[in-house]
Each structure stands twice: as C-alpha cells, then as structure tokens.
Amino acid sequence: MSGAAAMSGMAATRLRDALEPARPLYVQPADPMASEVLMPALRATRSLDMMMGYFASASFAEIAPGLAVFLRNETAPLRLIVSPFLTAGDFDTLTQDQEALAAFAQRILVDEVPDENLLVRHTLECLAWLISQERLVLQIAVMRDALFHPKVWLFQDGDDRAALHGSTNLTGRALTKNKEQLTLSRDWKGEEPRFHVDRLRQEFDEMWAGGDADCLVLSLPDAVQRKIVKNYKTETMPDELELSHLWRKAQGIEKPVDLDQPVKGNALSIPSYLNYETGDFAHQGAAVKAWEGAGRRGILEMATGAGKTITSMICASRLQDEVGKLLVVVSAPYRPLIEQWCGEIREFGVEPINLPAAGGPLARDREIKQAGRRLRRGGSCAEILVVSNDTLCTEEFIAAISGLSVPKLFIADECHNLGAESFTQNPPECFDYRLGLSATPVRQYDDEGTAALIAYFGEICYAFTLEQAIGKCLTEYDYHVHFVELTDAEMAEWYDLTAKISAQAWKIKRGESDPYLDNLLRQRRLILETADDKIDLLARLLDAEVPRSLQYTLIYATDKQPAQLGAVNALLEKRGVLFHQLTQEETQSREKTARILADFQEGTTQVLTAKRVLDEGVNIPQIKLAYILASTTVKRQWVQRRGRLLRTCKAIGKTHAVIHDFVVLPPGMATTSDGESLDQDARKLVRSELERVWEFARLSRNGPATDGPYEAVEHLQAIANVWGVEDGL
C-alpha cells in the first residue's frame, strides 16, 4: 500500500515488479544491463521469445542464474530465431541441402566454444537438456545477400509485456564486452513504449509462422539436435546454483578445470575489509573464539545490530579452513530474513542456495543432492543452504541432510524460535557443529523450551549486551514516553470484559488454560494495544515535526488488528507524507520488498509503516525516528525492536535515534489513587509496561533530563505500588 504517490488499482505482475526499477536505456559495457534487466526479467517472465543476428551457446553462461529460474518456474519453451550473414551460395545450399544446413547449425551451436573447457561442457549439457525436453525451439532465419539483424528480447507476464532491443546479440562478448546500446520498452509505461512492444511482437510472430516473404525460416535439423543430445544428454535439469557458479567463472576462465580439484572461487573466505578482532567490532572476534573454545557448539547471545550474521560466517569460514569441505545449513524464521542472509553470505565468496525459493519438496531434495555431489567431487569447498524453520523440521529435509557424508554446521538465526515442540521433539542430530544466534535466547515463561535449546546447541558461550554495544557498534538514542487514555467506549468494553474474566478468575489462579478465558484476555489486551487516542497523539507528534525531519521514520502498529495500521496510513496520506507499508503481504515478493526498502534507504520514501514483520533480523540501519504504537508483553520482541532502531548508518550521518513509546494503562490507573486490586492478568500487563519503559529509559541518553523518561518511570512505579503490582523496579 503506497502513500501520497499511490499506485494504480491494477495488481502488478512479477514482471512489472522486476523491471519497474530498471532504466529505459543502457549503454554497455558501462551500464549493468544484465543484472538490472536480463536477470530480473528472466526470473519473472512467463514467456521468452528472441530474435538475434548472432548466437553462441556460450552466452547461456552470462544469463545462467535468471535462465535457470525461468526454466524451473515456467513450461513455455524459449523460442529463438537466429541467423549469421549468408552469401547467395550459402542461401541456395541451406534451402536445398539439409546436411549442409546441419553442419551450419552445428557450427553456430558448438564450434564457437572449445570442448575441453569446463564452461563449454556445462553449457552444452544445458543446451542438450533444453533441446531434448523441447524447452528450446530454435529456428534459423536465412536472407539472400543481406543480414538478419534484429536483436530483440520479448518478455510477457499476464497483460504486462516488455521488449529489450538494440545492438546487442546473444553472444558472450556482446553481453559483457562490446560497446552496445539497448532500449527497454515496457508497455505499461505509456503509448510510445507500448507501440514498440506491439511492433516487435508482430514482427516475431510473423517470422515464426513463416509469413515474412523476405526471410526464409527453417527448423533446426534433427541431425544437429540428436548429435548434441547423444554426446551430452543429462536427465537432470541444470540447477540455478550450478549455472550461477558457471556464470561467475565465465567472467575470466581460459584453461580447462580439473573436476577432481576444489574450485577456489567456491570457498568461504573472510572479506579483507572486516576488522573483527580489534576496534568497535572486537566482540565478534571474541565471540568466534568463545564458540571455538566450546567445541564449536554453543549459543551466541548478542544484541540486535551487533553483527551476529557476520560473526557466524566468520565461524563457518574458519571451520571450513580446518576441515577442508563443509556443508552449512542456516535456518531463519521469515522470508525477508532468508533473503538478507543470502546477501550476507555472498560477501564471503559463496553463492547460497535459497531453499524456499527452490520450490516444493522434490526441488529442495534435488538442490541438496546436487550440493552434496559438488562437495564429494571436489567441485566445491563449501555449500550453504538457507532454509525456513518450517522446512528445517520436516522429515524429508532431515533425511536428505543426514545422507550427506561431509562435515556439517548448523547455524540457527533467532534460535529462541526453535524452543517450540515442533523442533525440540525431533531436532536434526546429524550436525557435527552447532551455532545458535539470538539477542534473547532465554525463552520468556518457557524454562523447558530454553533447556531444550541449550541441550541441543550447547550453553550460552558468549554474551554481548545492548549496554555494551551502544556507543560502539550501535548508536545512542533519546526515549520519550507518552501516556494514552482510553475513550469512554473503550473503558466500558474493558470493564465488561473484566467482569466476565472475574467470573473465571479461579482458572487463572490455578493456572488452567481455557479457550473461552484465553479469548477474553486477548480481547481485553487488544483494547490497550489499539486505543483510538494513539492515532490522535501520533497526529499531534507528527505535526510538531519539521516535515523534512520525518525522513527515515518507522511507525510500528499492532499485528493483531489491521484497522490500526490502516488508520496510520490514512493519517500519513492526509498529510502528504511519502510512505509505504511493509507487512507480510509485501514481503511475499522479493522484488517488491527490495524496491520498498531501496526507496526508503535512498530517501524517496519518508516513512515505513510496519507490524511484526520487522521484529526479527531485517536490517534497515537508516531508521532515525520511530513511533511505537503497539508493544508486546513478550520481552524478546521489544528488545529486538529497540535494537533494530539503533543500527549505525554513516551514509546518512546518523548520530542517534529517537524513540516515541505509546503507553496505555488499564482504566483507573492514570492516577495513583487507591482502588481495587487488579486481577492477575492485568497486573502482568502493568508489570510488562513498567519493565519495558524502565529498560528503554535506563540506557537512553536523555533519561535524567528534565523532560526525560525517568519521570515517566517514577510515575509508573508509584502507580504499580498503589495497585499492588509486585516485582517492581
């Protein structure tokens, strides 16, 4: 959902999402056409047609990652019309002599690439599979004493179409080295680009059907197809990772590669720019040594923003150096976090395997087996699988990993999530080395789950608190507490629910769980979380800000009722603030999430509105100002939220963060006058608010100031004392 610059009502397709950030014109080799257009388009398109003056199968290496996704996701064939320059004699021969045509086509597809090169072998393997499975349909366009010279890529996804056209042929040199120019026409961008797409589509369709009188189109001879298939046929479709390795090596490979030797480019290595043993990030080096000293099993308790991901990859890299070959499995709870992990891993020189993006169980199993095969054959020193927690706990996944006879490391991000029975009842015991990461590994109200985590991963071998991190790897912050009162209607609803809860009070005292009672308690808590006056207070606070100062702002709303987020968005819309919401709905699309975050990080979008999706791991260091409308009683979540806001960002000159916390107390508690004691659940709510406010206040830089949060803490403590809330500060 967008703000002042609202998008059109038509739902965007994957293709539109993928190509929306792209430029309309690219001049090569200076401009990154392949990474900004070809790769995203190939991953998103439902169909792909091409007309090329020149073609070499080696070009598949340049577009391999995107091409692999297209082949995996779609069943439509890749259609290609291609021709070199022909003399009149060649024209006559090709139209009459099929053997000559076969030799000609073989020269195009095979002879331009040396057989002995590893790159050639893999490319031909892909080509053989494409042809044998009829996923590539190639026709040769022949013109008399003239050039067949178009260079056109046609993409389509639903009603959205795009054409990439210009001077670039489908050859490796044209895609990476030649001085070329290409135009990207997207039919949703207006009348002129729509005309370009329509005209190029018409030209392709006419030629493919043989309707162009000036050009003879011939099918690729069976003899050529069978020869390739016979020599290089493989039953397994080349996967994205194999092609991605090929793509990277293709940038400079010249000599044949011995498949029995590890590929140096596919090994973990610690980036030279990382200083993890001295300076502000020396805690990372200390954490690595602590884990190694614990036998490479243990939990790192590190504040959000302290660099748990980087620390774990340093651990993995050092372990790989010792054992030679290493399979790493990283688990993360959410899709955005999985994507973020993949980006961090690439910095260490290995292309990760994103298993959720691979598809269903069969696709995941294939990826795992291929990773194991590369390790066994020496084609790789390290393979890293990034999985969701749901996949991690499946029998199929555990069986597949257990079947690989290589050293294995398991890294669990936000490992506190794995204290649930779904993991502890059937944990994967096949891992030789285990590393748990969390800012809050101790599970609140769940001693049994915490004990199970420690039994599996090992003890907490290193701790680095938020207090230690602030001023080093995290920025300082100001903290402002705002008390919000309930409306008359909300108070009436509170008292009505309280009466019903009181009738069930004996169950609370006995610690018994009851669905009816649990629902009543949830409804009552929601009244505090979604209090209407929070929106009015937010409006006043926003109006007090200079509009320019709202840049890099985050607003947290409850995840239990969509109306609050909708009200926040409407408030921003009314004030002309450029914003975008980021919820689970938006994060279903990798391209959309990346675009939203990029717009925010670049300052194009001023405000992000969010719910729980940002609680764990998502890194947006630019955030300088935050409004927390809804807080949770779960300590882990509000600890993570604060850490999320304190990440440093030199790029925007971030010196500190500012946090506004909205606090609502049960009715009658706004003053310290005597009254009836609260029931157990209400006392728990008050205790949680007091704990959070004090924890935020004590580390803030404005705590003791005249208008600082210590005054709010004292007010809350006084109320808690009067109302019989035990375990105060």
N, C-alpha and C positions, 0 to 999 in steps of 0.2 A: 504494500500500500504506500503510495507516494504522497508527498506533501503538496506545496504550492505549485510545483510543476507536475501536475497529475498526469498519469499515463492514460492512454486510450482505453476504452472499455474492452477491446478485443484482447483475449488472452494471448500472450506472446508464446511463440513456439520455441523449441530448443534452438533452432537455427537463428531466430531473431535474437534470443538471449546471447548466443555465442558471438554473433557478428555485430551487435549493437556498438561495442566499444571500438570497432575497427575504423581505420581511416578510409577515405574514399579513393586515395591514390597512394601507390607505393613505387619507389624508385630503388631498385636493387643494385648492388648488394647492401647499400647503407640501411635501408628500411627492413624491419623484421617481418616480411610478408608471410613467411612460413609459420611463424609462431603466433602471429596475430590474426591470420585469415585461414590458411590451409588447415592447420591443426584443429582449431576450434570448429571450423565448418565441417570437417570430416567426422568429428566426434558427434556432431549434432544432426547432420543431414539424413534424410530418409532415402534419397536417391542421388546418384552421381553420374553425370554424363560429361564427356570431354571431347574436344576436337583439338588435335595437336599437329603442328607441322613436322615435328621431330619427336621421337620417343625412344628412350632407352630404359630397360628394366631396372637399371641401377638407380633410377630416380625414386623407386619404391623405398629405398633406404632413407631418402630425405623426408618422406612423408609417413614413415612407418608407424609412429605412435598413433596418429589420427586415423590412418587407414585401417589399423587393427581394430580400433573401436567401431568403425563403420562396418567392417566385416562381421564383427561379433553381434552388433545390435540389429543389423538390417539383413533382409533376404534378397533385396533387389540387386541385380547384377550391376557391376561397374561397367559402363559402356564407353568404348573408346574408338574414335575414328582417327587414323594417323596415316601420314604418307611422307616420304622424303621426296626430293626433287628427282624427276624421271626424264630421261631423254625419250624421243619418239620410239627408238628401238626398244627400250625397256617397256614402254607402254604396250607396244604390239606383242612383246613376249609375254607379259603378265596377263594380258587378256586372252591369250590362246594357250600358253604352256603352263599347266598347273605345277609342274616340277620346278620351273623357274620361279614361279610365284612362291613356292615353298622355300626355296633357297633364299629368296629375297626377304621373306618374313623371318626366317631363321637368323639372318644377318642382323635384322633390327632387334630381335629379342635376345639373342645370345652373344653374338660375336663382339658386341661393343664392350662386354665385360669379361675380364680374364677368369677362366675357370678355377685356377688354383687359389684364388683369393677367397678368404672366409666370407667376405662380403658378397662375393658372387654366388657362392654355394647357398647361402641363406636366401638371397634374392631369388634365385632360380627355384628354390624349394617353395617359396611363397607363390611364385608365378605358376609353378606346376599345380599347386593346390587350387589356385584361383581358376585355372583353365579346366582342370578335371572336374571341379564342382560347379562349373558354369557360373562362377561368380564374376569372372572377367569375360566379356564378349568384345572381341576386337575385330574391327573391320579396317581394310586398307583402302584409302581413297587415292585414286590414280587420275592425274590430269596430263594431257599431252603438252609437252614443252612448256609447262607452267608449274608454278608452285601451289600446292595445297598448304596454305599458310595461316589458317586461323589458330589462335591459342586461347582456348575458352574452357573454363570450368563452370558447370551448371549444377547448382545445389537446390534442393527443394525439401521442405518440411511442412506438410499441410498446405495452407494457402500462401505461405511465405516462400519466396524464391530469391535466389541471388546468383549473380554471374561475376566471375573473376576473368578479366580479359585484357590482353595487351600483347607484349612482345616475348613473353616467357614460354618456352617449350617445356615438355615433360622430360627433361633430362637433368641429371645431377648437376652439371655445370650451369645450366640455365637457372636452376632453383637457388644456387648458392654463390656463384662466382661472376657470371656475366653481368654486364650493365644492361638492366632490363627495366621496363616500366609496365605497371599493371593498374587497372582501374577496377574497383569493387562497386558493382551496381546492385542495390537492394531494392526490390520492388515496393517495399513498404515506406521508402524514403521520399516518394514523390513521383510526378509524372515522367520526368526525364529518365531516371534510373529504371522505371517500370518499362518504358519503351525499349531501352537497351536489352533488358532481360527478355521481353517478348520477342524481339527480333532475333536474338541469338538462339532462343529456344526453337523458333520456327525454322531457322537455318539447320540446326542439328536434326530435327525431326524429318525434314525433307531429305536430307542427305542419307540418314539412316534407312529410310524407306526406299532409297534409290530413285528419288524424284527429281534429282538435280541433273539436268541434261549435260552440264559442263564437267561432270565429275563421275567417274565410274567407281562404285564401292563394291569391293569383293570381300567375302568371308575369309578369315584366316584358315588356310588349308589344314585338313585333318592331319596330314603328314607331320606338320610342324608341331601341332598340339600333342600328338602321340609321342613324338620323339622326346619332347621335354618331360612329359608325364612319365614316360618309361624310365628315363635316367634319374629323375629327381623326385619321383612321386612320394608323398608322405600322407599318411591317413589323418594326421592331426593338424588342425588349422594353426598357423604360427600365432603365438600369443603376443599381447601388446608389449610385454616386458622384453621378450626376445627381439622383437622389432625395434624396441627403444634402444636396447644395447647396440644393435646394428646401426641405428641412426646416429648414435654418438660416435661410434668407431668410424663411421663413414666420413667423418669430417677430415681425417688425415691418414687413413690406413693405406699402405702401399705394399707391404710384404705379406705373404701368407702367414697365417697364425696357426701355431701348433695347438690343436684342441685338447691335448693332454696337459697343457700348462695353464695355470690360472691366468685370467685376463686382469692385468694390473689395474685397468680402469674401473673394474667392478669389485673394488675392495674398499672397506671403510678406512678413512683417513681423517684425522682431526684437522680442521681448517687452520691454516697458519695464522689467521687473524685472531684466533681465540687465545686469550690470556686467562687461563683458568687456575693458575697456581699462585698468582700474586695480584695485588690491586683489589678493586671493588668486587671482583668475582672469584676471589681466592677460596671462598666457601665451596665452589664447585669442585676444585681440586681436593679439598678436604673431604668432601662427600664421596668422591671416587675412591680415595684411599680407604675410607671407612668401610665402604661396601666390599672392596677387595680384601680388606683385613678380616671381614666377617665371613670369608669363604665364598664370596660372590653370591650370597643370599641375604636379603635384608630389605628394609624399608627406609627410604629417604623422606624425612618429614621436613619439607622446605616450603617457605612462604610462597604464596602465589606471586609470580613475577620474578622469582629468584633464579629461574633457569633450570627447572627440573628436566625438561626435554633435552637440552644441550648436555646437561650432566650425564644423563642416561646414555646418550650416544657416545660420549667420551668413554664411559664404562664399556660399551659394546666394542668400540674401536680398539681399546687396549686389550680386551679379551680376545678379539679376533687375531691380533698380533701374536698372542700367546698360543692359541690352539690351531691356527692356520686356516681353518674353514669354520664358518659359523652361520647357523640359521637363527634369525632373530624374529620373534613374534611380539608385536606391540598391540596391546588392546586399549581401546578408548571408548567412552560411553556414547559419544554423539558424532554425527556425520561431519559437522564443521571442524571438530577436533581431529578427526581422522585426516581430513584434508590438510590441516595445519601440520600434523605430524609428518605427512608425506613431504611437505615443503622443507621442513627442518632436516629430514633425513637426507634429502638431495644435497644439502650443504656438506655432507660427509662423504660424498662421492659415490653413493649407491642409489639406483633408481628403485624406490619401494614398490611393492605390489599392494595396491589398494583392493583388498578382497571384496568389500561391499560393492565396489564399482564393477567387479568381475561378473556379477550376475548371481544365479542360483547355485545350489549345492554342487552340481556337476561341473560348472565353470570354476568354482572355488577349488574343487578337488583337482582339476586339471592344472590350475595355477600352482598349487602346492607340489604336485608331482614334477612339474617342469622345473620348479625352483630346486627341488632335491636332485634332479638329474643334472642340472648345471653344476651344483656343488660336487657331486660324485665324479663327474667327468673332468673337473678342473677348469671348467669354463667360468667359474666364479669363486671368489673367496668369501663373499658374504651375500646372503639373500635376506631381505627384510619383508615380512608380511605384516600389514597393518589391518587389524580386524576390529569389528564391533564386539562389545561384551556379549551380545546375544549369540553371535557366531562362535565365540570362544568356548561357550558352554555346551555346544552340540556334540553328540557322539561322533558324527561324521568328521568333524574338524579334529577332534582329539585323536581319532583313529588314524587320520591322514598324517598328522604331525608325528604320532608315535611310530609310524612306519618308516621314517627317515632316519638313517643311521649316521647322523652327523651331530656335533655338539650343538646344543640348543639353549638359547637365552630367551626368557620371557620377561618383558617389560610391561607392567600394568600401570597405565596412567589413571589418576584419580582412583587408586586401588581401593579406597574405602567402599566404593560401589560393589566390590566383589565380596563383601562380607555377607551378602544375601545368600539364602539357601541354594538358589539356582547355581551358584558357583561352589559354595563350601561342601555341598552334598556330593559333587562329582568333579573335583578340581583336576586339571591336567597334570599328572605326575611325571610326564615324560621329559620335563625340562631340567637340564643339568644345573642351570644358573637362573636365579630369580631376582627380580628387582621391582619393588613396589614404590610408586611415587604418589605423594599426597601432601597437601598442606595441612590436612586434618585426618590422619589415619585412624584415630580413635573414633569409633562409631558411637554417636550420642545415643544414650538409652539402649545400647546393644553390646553388653560386655561379651556375650557369647560370639557375636559376629566378629568383634575385634580380636578375640582369642583365636578364632579360626584363621583370620588373616595372618596373624603372627606365626601360627603353627605352619602355615603354608610358605610364606615368604621369608620368615625369619624375623628377628627382633628389629625394632627401630634402631638402625645403626648410626644414624646421623640426623641431627635436628638443626635447622636454621630458621629462627623465628622472624616474624614480621618486624619486631622491635629491632632485631639485629640488621634487617635488610634496609629499613628506612634510613635514608641519607647515604647509602652505598649504591645498591642496585635498584632501589625503589625511591620514589620521590616523597617529600613531605606533603602534608595535607592540612587544610582547615576543615573543621567539622561544625556544622550548625544544626541544632535540634529545633524542630517546630512541632508544638503540640496541637493536635487537631481534635475538635469535639464532635460528637455525633449529633445529627439532627434529631428533632423530636420523633420523627417516624422511625429512625434507626434505634433510638433509645427504647421506644415502645416494642420494637421487634426483639431487641436484646432481652428486655425483661420477660417477654412472653416465652422466649426460648429458655431463659434461665429457670422459669417456673417448671417447665417440662423437664429440664435437666435435674432440678432438685428432686423431682419425684423418682428419679433413677439414681440418686446420689449414693445409695448403698452399693451399687455396682462399681462406682468409681472407687469407693473406699476399699472394696475387696479386690480391686484391680481386674475385674471381669470385663471382657470385651463383649459388646452388644451392638449389632449393626444399627439399630434404631438410635441408641445413645450416641454412637460414633457420628451419625449423620447430624444429630442435634448440635454436637460440639463443633463440627465442621461449619455448620450454618452460622453459629454464633461467632466463631473466629473470623469468618468471612465478612461479617459486619464491620469489624475493626479494620480489616485489610482493604476494604473497598469503600470506606467512608466518603460520602459525597463531597464534604468540605475539603478533602485533599485536592480536588481539582480546582476549587476556588483559590486555595492557598497557592497552588502551583501557578495559577494565572497571575496572582499578585507578585510572586517572586520573579516570574519571567518579565513582567512589566517593569520591575525595578532594575533589570539588567540592561546594559547598553546592547542593542541588537547585535553588534559585531562580536561581543563577548560570548555569545551563545555558540560560536563555532567550537566544535569538538565537545559537544554536550551529549550526555546519555541520560535517558529517563527510564527508570525501572518501574514497571507496573506488575500487578498480580498476574499469576498464570492460572488462577482459579476462576476468573470471571472476565470474559473478553470485553465487557462493556467499559471497564476502566481504561484499557488501552485505547479503545475507540474514542473515549472522551478526551484523552490526552492528545490523540492525533487530531481530533476536531479543534481542540484549543490551539494547536500549532498552526493548523490550516488557516484558522480565522486570523491569526496574527501574521500570516505570510512568511512563516519560518520554513525554510527548506529542510525537510526531514524525510526519513524513511524508517519504517518499522522493520525489525529483524526478529522474526519468530520462527518456529519450527516449519511453518508453511514456506517461508522464503528459503530456508536452508535446504529444502529438498532439491533445489537446483544449485549445483556447484557454480555454474556461470553467474547466476543471479546473485548468489551470496558474495562472490568475488567482486561483482560490479558494485553492489551496495557498500561493501567495505572500502573499495577503492575510492568511491565518491566521497565517503566520509573522511578517509585518510588524506585525500587531496584537498579537502575543504569545500568541495562542491556542495555537499550536504552538510548542514549545520548540526543537526540533531539526529541521534538514533534513539528510537523507542523500542524497548525490548521487554521480554519476560524472562523465563528461566533459561532460555537457550544460551545466554552468555555466562551462566553461573560457573561453568567448568571449562577452563582451558583456552577459550578463544582469546586471541591476543590482539588488542586494539590499543596500543600504547598512547595514541594521540588524545584519548579522553582526558579532559582537564576539569570538567564540571559535571556533577552527577546529582540527580534528584531521585531519591529512593522513596517511592510512594508506598510500596508494599514490602515488608520484611517478613522473614520466616522465623519460626521458633527453632529451626534447625541451625545450630551454630555454624556448621560447616559451610552452609550456603552464604551466610552473611560475611563470614571470614573471606570466602572466595571473592565475593562482590567487591569488598574493600581492596583486596589485592589486585583485582582487575583494574582498578582505577589509579593505582599508584605506580604503574609501569613508567619508566623513564622514556622520554622521546626528545632527543636533541634536535631532530629535524624541524620541530615546530617551536623550539625554545621553551619547552615545558619546564617550569621551575617548581611547581607544586600543583596539587589538585585541590578542588573544593567539593565537599560533600554536604548535601542537604538531606536530612533524615526526617521523615514524617512519622510522628509517634501518636498513636491513639490509645487511650486507656479506657477500661470499662466504665460505664456510666456511674457518676457519683464519686469518681476518684480524682477529678480535676482539682479538688481542694484536699486539704489534709484533715478535714473534719471527721469526727468519729462516725462510724456506720457499722452495719453488719459485716461480719467476715465474709470474704469471698469463698466460693466453692473451690475445690482443689484445682480444677482446670483453669479457672480464671486467675488464680494465684500463679499458676505456671506461666500464663501469658504475661502477667506483670513482671514476674521474675526474669523472663526471657528479654523483655524490653529493657529492663534495668541493666541486665548483663551486657546487652549489645551496646547501649548508649555509653556505658562506662568504658567498655573495651575500645570503642571508637574514640571516645573523648581523651582517654589517658595517653594515647600516642599522638594526638593531634598537636600541631604547633600553636594553636590558639586556645588550648584548653584552659589555662588560668586567666585569660584575658577578661576584661570587664563584661563583654557580651559573649564570652566563650561558653563551651558546653559544660564546664564544671558546675555551673549554676543549675543547669538542667538535671545533672546527675544528683545534686543535693536535693532538688525538688522531688525527683522520683524516689530517692531513698527515704525521704520524710513520709511520702505517701505510703510507701511499702511498709514502713514501720507501723503506721497507724492502722493499716488494713491487715496486719497480721501476715505479711508475706515474709516467710522465713528465708534464711540464706541470702541476706542482702550483701552489701559490699563489705 
